[in-house]
Amino acid sequence: MKSIILVLLLSFGATDCFAETESTGQTTIKRLVSYNQQGDVIFTVNNPSSNCYGYWISKSDAGFDANLSMVLAAYHAKSPVRVYGLNHIKWSGSSNFWCKLYAIENTR
């Protein structure tokens, strides 16, 4: 019984987290900006999702180096990507709604 309750709780928790994540379709990276003082990197895509003007990563993110490498490679190669953003975490550097990057996938 306890294991059934645990599975249900984990399922609802995963669903809530997933609901706060949205993705683009296949797209390419349009613009890339890096900020020196706070270490944030922002980028926009050619076909954004409905709620994310663009995406941001912070130098303090555990996956910053790997994500920045993927963003840079996709930007320079004009490779198709799918971007997943956390639409409940807004970047404070703009009045537009920049979603926190959750994941980036190379779709080539």
Sequence and secondary structure as in RCSB ss.txt:
>XXXX:A:sequence
MKSIILVLLLSFGATDCFAETESTGQTTIKRLVSYNQQGDVIFTVNNPSSNCYGYWISKSDAGFDANLSMVLAAY
HAKSPVRVYGLNHIKWSGSSNFWCKLYAIENTR
>XXXX:A:secstr
 HHHHHHHHHHHHHHHHHHTEEE  SB EEEEEE TTT  EEEEESS  SS SEEEE TTSTTHHHHHHHHHHHH
HHT  EEEEEEEEEE TT SS EEEEEEEEE  
